[in-house]
Amino acid sequence: EPVHSKQIAEKLHALFPGAKSLPSPDELHQFERDAMLISVAPVKNEARMQAKIMPWTGWPRAQEIGDVLRAMVVCGTAEQLWATWQAIRDGFDVRDGNGRVKNNFAPKNTFKPPDMLLNVVVGFDGYGMPVVGEIQLHYRPILELKENEMHLFYEMQRAAAIAELIPKGG
């Protein structure tokens, strides 16, 4: 596990000591409905980072990559959702000039399930410059709907060619 993924995982588990590790959204059903869950994805691969910066013509091009580090916190209750937002805001010092909040709980696009995307600055003691990561904040009933019913539509929209939608080996 790269040091960057480990760092954001450690910080999230320190902020939420009672949270359980969620290996994949596919495994939501294995946890109690009101459990707080943390999932940390691998660092975004080079091909996906290239795809995100190609349309960007400004300098530095890397400023368009706000989610090299990716994590999600899944909240089982509305109270957890509010407290989690506050803890992440304070724990990562999210403010103007140091992070970004995209609150999709009142989306203009009604086809996108509600969530909150938080770009946070993650520092690394002795490992160089800070990196911007994205923490997705989800309300479990909505995430379950998204994963079970809507994820295919997201994949279809993102695919550059039909071949990308065909399962490997199938």
Disulfide bonds with the S-S distance in Angstrom:
none
